[in-house]
Amino acid sequence: MQPAVEFRSISKHFGHVKANTDVSFSIAKGSIHGLVGENGAGKSTLMSILYGYYRADGGEILLDGKVQPIRNSQEAIALGIGMVHQHFMLVENFTVLDNIMLGTEGGFRLASHRAEAEAKLREICTRYRLDVDPLAKIEDLSVGAQQRVEILKQIYRSANILILDEPTAVLTAQETASLFEILRLFKEQGKTIILITHKLQEILEITDNVTVMRGGTVVGAVATAGTSKEELANMMVGRPIQSHLPRAPYNPGATVLEVDGLQLADEQQVKLLADIGFTLRAGEIVAIAGVSGNGQSELLEILSGMRLPTSGKLRFQDKDLPFGKRHDADGLPLVFRDLGIAHIPEDRLRDGVVKNFSVMHNTILGYQDHLKNRWGLFNFKAIGARCAELLKTFDVRPANPELRIGLLSGGNQQKVVIAREVLAKPKLMLVGQPTRGVDIGTIESIHTQLLALRDAGVAILLVSVELEEVRALADRILVMCGGRITGELKIEEFDTTRIGLLMGGMHKS
């Protein structure tokens, strides 16, 4: 049988950056094909060429054995290619139906076309068990449901080749299982799926074949049944990955953060956080585990000064943090970062970087006032040299301070954010989902950095939905459900069943 897709000697450069170099491999029709590699390995660039976002500098793409010069996304869609991006392309205040009809409105036949589209969507939802209401607003849907809308959009457009870029990065375990059921159903109906993911366990669970990329080239292609996580990781990174990182014995110091009776209600007086209380000491990592959407994000926003609580007390290094005040007792501007509180946000694109700024400018965001000279001016030559050293230390690729940060892969953007916050030498580090959407080598690097901070006496509050990450880093674990802390465990008491029950709302006795 002809492959559904065949890449022949595809090359793509962005200036001096070689994103793809002589990439060749094929994807069997009616299969689920995994594409893995480090951040910046060229996976997303290659798929963007297939989807028509980019034009290759060299090489050709064959669909069903025929060379197809795909010049834009409209041509890709017409050829039956669909792509679900890691960051959803949806208008939040539109309905599901409105989003799916965008670009295919039907001109003066809008009313009749809308009725036809709704009927077709309901039929697709039933056939593929997508469980989405076409008339629901996107902003009212869960992350998992929004992803189903993206998939629904591709089916509506008659996609036979479906590209999924990091589809489980923001999904719960239950939503991931539901997604995999849908993908298996697609496969049964003869559709071809290309899955880009850093989660090697998922590759082993769902794919038929795997292609591994490193540095813009293909370094391996294997049948999934004949490989292992260790082999794939070694091909991706080019070296063995440490499963247990070294850490100093648990020896916490003085209390750095005290949270007491923290409450948060929204405009409708619905409680988002209820009676949150805990302490965090120097030289320890306290992890908050829980399914996304149970108050962890709101807690980090309050602790970082991005949001005001309804009530409650916060003490940092034995001093009250005066919420709602713009100046401290001495009349100086109150900036939490200036107090020694660093923040790695959960959503790096929304809260961590400015996409259209250079890498260099992003490395000083939030700390720019500290880098001015006595005349209030910046020494950009010194800032550039500082940035170049930082990129080298944290292995950011490409190591170009002048490059727009939006051109970096997600994992390398995350390294920039982490480098910026670590360089500030904080007393307290607030860390939200630090390894979301990053590769296994970068995960090892990020974990190493966090453990080094902990061993140096920094207090770290970690929010993660990945229980393996919690197990690898935490000294103590707090579990949240419905805006409340439902339990606390020492790391020696780690038990996935018990944590799962607490995540489901079984309160501590």
C-alpha positions as CSV (number, residue, x, y, z in Angstrom):
1,M,0.0,0.0,0.0
2,Q,1.2,3.5,-0.8
3,P,2.2,5.6,2.2
4,A,-0.3,8.3,3.1
5,V,2.6,10.8,3.5
6,E,6.2,10.6,2.3
7,F,8.8,13.3,3.0
8,R,11.8,13.3,0.6
9,S,14.9,15.4,1.6
10,I,12.9,18.2,3.2
11,S,15.1,21.2,4.3
12,K,14.0,24.5,5.9
13,H,16.3,27.3,7.2
14,F,15.3,30.4,9.1
15,G,18.4,32.7,8.5
16,H,21.3,30.8,10.1
17,V,18.9,28.4,12.0
18,K,18.7,25.0,10.3
19,A,15.2,23.8,11.4
20,N,15.1,20.8,9.0
21,T,18.0,19.3,7.0
22,D,17.4,16.5,4.4
23,V,14.5,14.9,6.3
24,S,13.1,11.7,4.7
25,F,10.6,9.2,6.1
26,S,7.1,7.9,5.3
27,I,3.9,7.4,7.2
28,A,1.7,4.4,6.5
29,K,-1.9,5.0,5.6
30,G,-4.4,4.2,8.3
31,S,-1.8,4.3,11.1
32,I,-1.0,6.3,14.2
33,H,2.6,7.6,13.6
34,G,4.6,9.1,16.5
35,L,7.0,12.0,15.9
36,V,9.4,12.6,18.8
37,G,12.5,14.7,19.5
38,E,13.9,17.4,21.8
39,N,12.4,20.9,21.8
40,G,13.8,22.5,18.7
41,A,14.4,19.2,16.9
42,G,12.4,20.4,13.9
43,K,9.2,18.4,14.4
44,S,6.7,21.3,14.4
45,T,8.5,23.0,11.5
46,L,8.2,19.8,9.5
47,M,4.5,19.5,10.3
48,S,4.0,23.2,9.5
49,I,5.5,22.5,6.0
50,L,3.0,19.6,5.6
51,Y,0.1,21.9,6.6
52,G,1.2,24.7,4.3
53,Y,2.3,27.3,7.0
54,Y,5.9,27.2,5.6
55,R,7.4,26.4,2.2
56,A,10.3,24.0,2.3
57,D,13.6,25.3,0.9
58,G,14.3,22.0,-0.7
59,G,12.8,18.5,-1.1
60,E,9.2,17.3,-1.8
61,I,6.1,15.9,-0.1
62,L,4.2,13.0,-1.6
63,L,0.6,12.2,-0.7
64,D,-0.7,8.8,-1.7
65,G,2.4,8.5,-4.0
66,K,1.9,11.8,-5.8
67,V,4.1,14.8,-5.4
68,Q,2.1,17.7,-3.9
69,P,3.6,21.2,-3.8
70,I,1.6,22.5,-0.8
71,R,1.8,26.3,-1.0
72,N,-0.6,27.3,1.8
73,S,-2.9,26.0,4.4
74,Q,-6.0,26.3,2.1
75,E,-4.3,23.9,-0.3
76,A,-3.4,21.5,2.6
77,I,-7.0,21.5,3.8
78,A,-8.3,20.9,0.3
79,L,-5.9,17.9,0.2
80,G,-7.5,16.4,3.4
81,I,-4.8,17.5,5.9
82,G,-5.9,18.9,9.3
83,M,-3.8,20.1,12.2
84,V,-4.7,20.5,15.9
85,H,-2.2,22.9,17.4
86,Q,-0.8,22.8,21.0
87,H,-2.3,26.2,21.6
88,F,-5.9,26.1,20.4
89,M,-7.0,28.3,17.5
90,L,-10.5,29.1,18.8
91,V,-12.5,32.4,19.4
92,E,-13.5,32.0,23.0
93,N,-16.7,34.1,23.0
94,F,-18.0,32.3,19.8
95,T,-20.0,29.1,19.9
96,V,-18.6,25.8,18.8
97,L,-20.7,26.1,15.6
98,D,-19.4,29.6,14.9
99,N,-15.8,28.5,15.3
100,I,-16.2,25.6,12.9
101,M,-18.0,27.7,10.3
102,L,-15.3,30.4,10.3
103,G,-14.0,30.7,6.7
104,T,-16.9,28.6,5.3
105,E,-19.8,30.8,6.1
106,G,-21.6,30.4,2.8
107,G,-22.1,34.1,1.9
108,F,-25.8,35.1,1.5
109,R,-26.9,31.5,2.4
110,L,-25.6,31.9,5.9
111,A,-28.9,31.0,7.7
112,S,-29.5,27.8,5.7
113,H,-25.8,26.9,5.7
114,R,-25.8,27.3,9.5
115,A,-28.6,24.9,10.0
116,E,-26.9,22.4,7.6
117,A,-23.6,22.8,9.5
118,E,-25.3,22.2,12.9
119,A,-27.0,19.1,11.7
120,K,-23.7,17.8,10.2
121,L,-21.8,18.6,13.5
122,R,-24.3,16.7,15.6
123,E,-24.0,13.7,13.2
124,I,-20.2,13.8,13.5
125,C,-20.3,14.1,17.3
126,T,-22.5,11.0,17.5
127,R,-20.5,8.9,15.0
128,Y,-17.1,9.8,16.7
129,R,-18.4,10.0,20.3
130,L,-17.1,13.6,20.7
131,D,-19.7,14.7,23.2
132,V,-19.7,18.4,22.2
133,D,-22.7,20.8,22.1
134,P,-22.5,22.8,18.9
135,L,-24.3,25.7,20.5
136,A,-22.0,25.9,23.6
137,K,-19.6,28.9,23.9
138,I,-15.9,28.0,23.8
139,E,-15.2,29.9,27.0
140,D,-17.7,27.7,28.9
141,L,-15.9,24.4,27.8
142,S,-13.2,22.5,29.6
143,V,-9.8,22.2,28.0
144,G,-10.5,18.6,26.9
145,A,-13.8,19.7,25.3
146,Q,-12.0,22.6,23.5
147,Q,-9.6,20.1,22.0
148,R,-12.5,17.9,20.8
149,V,-13.8,21.1,19.1
150,E,-10.5,21.4,17.3
151,I,-10.7,17.7,16.2
152,L,-14.4,18.3,15.2
153,K,-13.3,21.2,13.0
154,Q,-10.9,18.9,11.1
155,I,-13.5,16.2,10.6
156,Y,-16.0,18.7,9.4
157,R,-13.4,19.8,6.8
158,S,-13.0,16.1,5.7
159,A,-9.5,15.7,7.0
160,N,-8.0,12.2,6.3
161,I,-4.6,13.1,7.6
162,L,-4.7,14.6,11.1
163,I,-1.7,16.2,12.8
164,L,-1.8,16.5,16.6
165,D,0.9,18.7,18.2
166,E,1.3,17.9,21.9
167,P,-2.4,17.1,22.3
168,T,-2.2,15.9,25.9
169,A,0.0,18.7,27.3
170,V,-3.0,20.3,29.2
171,L,-5.3,17.3,29.5
172,T,-6.2,15.2,32.6
173,A,-5.6,11.5,32.6
174,Q,-9.3,10.9,32.0
175,E,-9.3,13.4,29.0
176,T,-6.2,11.7,27.6
177,A,-7.9,8.3,27.7
178,S,-10.9,9.8,26.0
179,L,-8.7,11.3,23.3
180,F,-7.0,8.0,22.6
181,E,-10.3,6.3,22.2
182,I,-11.2,8.8,19.5
183,L,-7.9,8.4,17.8
184,R,-8.3,4.6,17.7
185,L,-11.7,5.1,16.2
186,F,-10.2,7.3,13.5
187,K,-7.6,4.7,12.7
188,E,-10.4,2.0,12.4
189,Q,-12.0,4.3,9.8
190,G,-8.8,4.5,7.7
191,K,-7.7,8.0,8.8
192,T,-3.9,8.6,9.3
193,I,-2.8,10.3,12.5
194,I,0.6,12.0,13.1
195,L,1.2,12.5,16.9
196,I,3.8,14.9,18.2
197,T,4.4,14.4,21.9
198,H,7.1,14.4,24.5
199,K,5.3,11.8,26.6
200,L,7.1,8.5,25.6
201,Q,4.6,6.4,27.6
202,E,1.8,7.7,25.4
203,I,3.9,6.9,22.3
204,L,4.2,3.3,23.4
205,E,0.5,3.1,24.2
206,I,-1.1,4.6,21.1
207,T,1.3,4.6,18.1
208,D,2.2,2.0,15.4
209,N,5.5,3.5,14.4
210,V,7.8,6.2,15.6
211,T,10.2,8.6,13.9
212,V,12.9,10.3,16.1
213,M,14.4,13.7,15.2
214,R,17.4,15.5,16.6
215,G,18.9,18.7,15.5
216,G,16.6,19.0,12.5
217,T,17.4,15.5,11.1
218,V,15.9,12.0,11.4
219,V,18.1,9.9,13.7
220,G,15.8,6.8,14.0
221,A,12.6,5.1,12.8
222,V,11.2,2.1,14.7
223,A,8.1,0.0,15.1
224,T,6.6,0.9,18.4
225,A,6.2,-2.7,19.4
226,G,9.9,-3.3,19.1
227,T,11.2,-0.3,21.2
228,S,11.2,1.1,24.7
229,K,11.1,4.4,26.5
230,E,14.8,4.1,27.2
231,E,15.8,3.5,23.6
232,L,13.6,6.4,22.4
233,A,15.0,8.7,25.0
234,N,18.5,7.8,24.1
235,M,17.9,8.5,20.4
236,M,16.2,11.8,21.2
237,V,18.9,13.2,23.4
238,G,21.9,11.2,22.3
239,R,22.8,10.1,25.8
240,P,21.2,8.1,28.7
241,I,18.8,10.0,30.8
242,Q,19.1,9.9,34.6
243,S,16.0,8.5,36.2
244,H,17.0,9.5,39.8
245,L,18.7,12.9,40.2
246,P,21.0,13.6,43.1
247,R,19.7,15.7,45.9
248,A,20.9,16.7,49.4
249,P,19.2,15.2,52.5
250,Y,16.0,16.9,53.5
251,N,17.0,19.5,56.0
252,P,14.6,22.5,55.9
253,G,15.5,25.8,57.4
254,A,13.5,28.8,58.7
255,T,9.9,29.4,57.6
256,V,9.8,31.5,54.4
257,L,6.1,31.6,53.6
258,E,3.0,31.3,55.8
259,V,-0.5,31.1,54.2
260,D,-3.4,31.4,56.6
261,G,-7.1,31.3,55.9
262,L,-6.8,32.4,52.2
263,Q,-10.1,32.8,50.5
264,L,-11.0,33.8,46.9
265,A,-14.4,34.3,45.4
266,D,-15.3,35.4,41.9
267,E,-17.8,38.1,40.8
268,Q,-20.7,35.7,41.4
269,Q,-19.4,35.0,44.9
270,V,-18.5,31.4,43.9
271,K,-15.6,30.3,46.1
272,L,-12.5,29.5,44.1
273,L,-10.2,29.1,47.1
274,A,-11.5,28.2,50.6
275,D,-9.5,28.3,53.8
276,I,-6.1,27.6,52.3
277,G,-3.3,27.3,54.9
278,F,0.2,25.9,54.8
279,T,3.8,26.8,55.5
280,L,6.9,26.6,53.3
281,R,10.5,26.5,54.6
282,A,13.8,27.3,53.2
283,G,15.5,24.3,51.4
284,E,12.3,22.4,50.7
285,I,10.0,21.7,47.8
286,V,6.3,21.6,48.6
287,A,4.3,20.3,45.6
288,I,0.6,20.9,45.1
289,A,-1.0,18.0,43.2
290,G,-4.4,18.0,41.7
291,V,-6.4,18.0,38.5
292,S,-6.2,21.3,36.7
293,G,-8.9,23.8,37.5
294,N,-9.1,23.1,41.3
295,G,-7.6,26.4,42.5
296,Q,-3.9,25.8,41.9
297,S,-3.7,28.5,39.3
298,E,-5.5,31.1,41.4
299,L,-3.3,30.3,44.4
300,L,-0.1,30.9,42.3
301,E,-1.6,34.2,41.0
302,I,-2.2,35.4,44.5
303,L,1.2,34.4,45.8
304,S,2.9,36.1,42.9
305,G,1.0,39.4,43.3
306,M,-1.0,39.0,40.1
307,R,-4.3,38.7,41.9
308,L,-5.9,39.9,45.1
309,P,-7.5,37.4,47.5
310,T,-10.9,38.0,49.1
311,S,-9.5,37.5,52.6
312,G,-6.7,35.8,54.4
313,K,-3.1,36.4,55.5
314,L,0.3,35.9,53.9
315,R,3.6,36.2,55.7
316,F,6.9,36.2,53.8
317,Q,10.0,36.0,55.9
318,D,8.1,37.0,59.0
319,K,6.5,40.1,57.4
320,D,2.9,40.5,56.3
321,L,2.4,41.0,52.6
322,P,0.0,43.9,52.3
323,F,-2.3,42.9,49.6
324,G,-3.9,45.7,47.6
325,K,-1.3,48.3,48.6
326,R,0.9,49.7,45.9
327,H,3.7,50.8,48.3
328,D,5.4,49.4,51.4
329,A,5.8,50.9,54.8
330,D,8.7,53.1,53.6
331,G,6.6,54.4,50.6
332,L,8.5,52.4,48.1
333,P,6.7,50.6,45.2
334,L,5.7,47.2,46.3
335,V,6.8,44.6,43.7
336,F,6.8,41.0,44.9
337,R,9.8,40.2,42.7
338,D,11.8,42.9,44.5
339,L,11.1,41.1,47.8
340,G,12.8,37.9,46.5
341,I,9.7,36.1,45.1
342,A,10.3,34.6,41.6
343,H,7.6,33.1,39.5
344,I,7.6,30.6,36.7
345,P,4.0,30.9,35.4
346,E,1.9,28.0,34.2
347,D,1.2,29.6,30.9
348,R,4.5,30.8,29.5
349,L,3.0,32.4,26.4
350,R,0.4,34.4,28.3
351,D,2.4,35.3,31.5
352,G,6.0,34.4,30.9
353,V,7.3,35.9,27.7
354,V,6.4,38.6,25.1
355,K,6.5,36.7,21.8
356,N,7.5,39.6,19.6
357,F,10.4,40.7,21.9
358,S,13.9,39.3,21.4
359,V,15.3,36.6,23.6
360,M,17.6,39.2,25.2
361,H,14.7,41.5,26.2
362,N,12.7,38.6,27.6
363,T,15.6,37.7,29.9
364,I,15.2,41.0,31.7
365,L,11.4,41.2,31.9
366,G,10.3,42.0,35.5
367,Y,13.9,42.9,36.5
368,Q,14.7,45.6,34.0
369,D,14.8,48.4,36.6
370,H,17.7,46.6,38.3
371,L,19.8,46.7,35.1
372,K,19.7,50.5,34.5
373,N,22.8,52.7,35.2
374,R,22.7,55.7,37.5
375,W,21.3,57.8,34.6
376,G,18.4,55.4,34.1
377,L,19.7,54.0,30.9
378,F,20.4,50.4,29.7
379,N,23.8,49.1,28.7
380,F,22.5,46.8,25.9
381,K,26.0,45.6,25.1
382,A,26.4,44.3,28.7
383,I,22.8,43.0,28.7
384,G,23.5,41.1,25.5
385,A,26.7,39.6,26.9
386,R,24.8,38.6,30.0
387,C,22.0,37.0,27.9
388,A,24.6,35.1,25.8
389,E,26.1,33.6,28.9
390,L,22.7,32.7,30.3
391,L,21.7,30.9,27.1
392,K,24.9,28.9,27.1
393,T,24.5,27.9,30.8
394,F,20.9,26.8,30.3
395,D,21.4,25.2,26.9
396,V,18.9,27.4,25.1
397,R,18.8,26.5,21.3
398,P,19.5,28.4,19.2
399,A,21.7,30.6,21.5
400,N,20.9,33.8,19.7
401,P,20.0,36.8,22.0
402,E,18.7,38.8,19.1
403,L,16.2,36.1,17.9
404,R,12.5,36.8,18.4
405,I,11.5,34.5,21.3
406,G,8.3,33.5,19.4
407,L,10.6,31.6,16.9
408,L,11.9,29.3,19.7
409,S,10.3,26.0,20.5
410,G,8.1,25.9,23.6
411,G,10.8,24.0,25.6
412,N,13.5,26.6,24.8
413,Q,11.1,29.4,25.7
414,Q,10.6,27.7,29.0
415,K,14.4,27.5,29.5
416,V,14.6,31.3,29.0
417,V,11.8,31.9,31.6
418,I,13.5,29.6,34.1
419,A,16.9,31.1,33.5
420,R,15.6,34.6,34.1
421,E,14.0,33.6,37.4
422,V,16.9,31.5,38.7
423,L,19.4,34.4,37.9
424,A,17.4,36.7,40.2
425,K,18.6,34.5,43.2
426,P,15.1,34.4,44.9
427,K,14.3,33.4,48.4
428,L,11.0,31.9,47.2
429,M,10.3,30.3,43.9
430,L,6.7,29.8,42.7
431,V,6.7,27.2,39.9
432,G,3.7,26.3,37.8
433,Q,3.7,23.3,35.5
434,P,7.5,23.7,34.7
435,T,7.8,20.8,32.2
436,R,4.5,21.2,30.3
437,G,5.1,20.5,26.7
438,V,8.9,20.0,27.0
439,D,11.1,17.0,26.0
440,I,12.6,14.4,28.3
441,G,16.1,16.0,28.1
442,T,14.8,19.4,29.0
443,I,12.7,17.9,31.9
444,E,15.9,16.4,33.3
445,S,17.6,19.9,33.0
446,I,14.7,21.7,34.7
447,H,14.5,19.2,37.5
448,T,18.2,19.5,38.1
449,Q,17.9,23.3,38.3
450,L,15.0,23.1,40.8
451,L,16.8,20.6,43.0
452,A,19.9,22.7,43.0
453,L,17.9,25.7,44.1
454,R,16.3,23.6,46.9
455,D,19.8,22.4,48.0
456,A,20.9,26.0,48.1
457,G,18.2,26.9,50.6
458,V,15.5,28.3,48.3
459,A,11.9,27.6,49.3
460,I,10.0,26.2,46.3
461,L,6.2,25.8,45.8
462,L,5.6,23.5,42.8
463,V,2.3,23.1,41.1
464,S,2.2,20.1,38.7
465,V,-0.4,17.7,37.3
466,E,2.3,15.2,36.6
467,L,2.5,12.8,39.6
468,E,5.9,11.4,38.5
469,E,7.2,15.0,38.6
470,V,5.8,15.4,42.1
471,R,7.4,12.2,43.2
472,A,10.8,13.2,41.6
473,L,11.0,16.7,43.2
474,A,8.8,17.1,46.3
475,D,9.7,16.8,50.0
476,R,6.0,17.3,51.0
477,I,2.8,17.1,49.0
478,L,-0.4,19.1,49.3
479,V,-3.4,17.8,47.4
480,M,-6.1,20.2,46.2
481,C,-9.7,19.6,45.1
482,G,-12.4,22.2,44.6
483,G,-10.3,25.0,45.9
484,R,-9.5,23.3,49.2
485,I,-6.5,21.4,50.5
486,T,-7.8,17.9,51.0
487,G,-4.6,16.3,52.3
488,E,-0.9,16.5,53.1
489,L,1.7,13.7,52.7
490,K,5.4,13.4,53.2
491,I,7.2,12.1,50.1
492,E,7.8,8.8,51.9
493,E,4.1,8.4,52.1
494,F,3.7,8.8,48.3
495,D,0.8,6.6,47.1
496,T,-0.9,7.2,43.8
497,T,-4.2,5.6,45.0
498,R,-4.3,7.7,48.1
499,I,-3.4,10.9,46.2
500,G,-6.0,10.0,43.5
501,L,-8.7,9.8,46.2
502,L,-7.7,13.1,47.7
503,M,-7.7,14.7,44.2
504,G,-11.2,13.4,43.9
505,G,-12.3,15.2,47.0
506,M,-11.8,12.7,49.8
507,H,-10.8,15.1,52.6
508,K,-8.3,14.5,55.3
509,S,-9.8,13.0,58.4
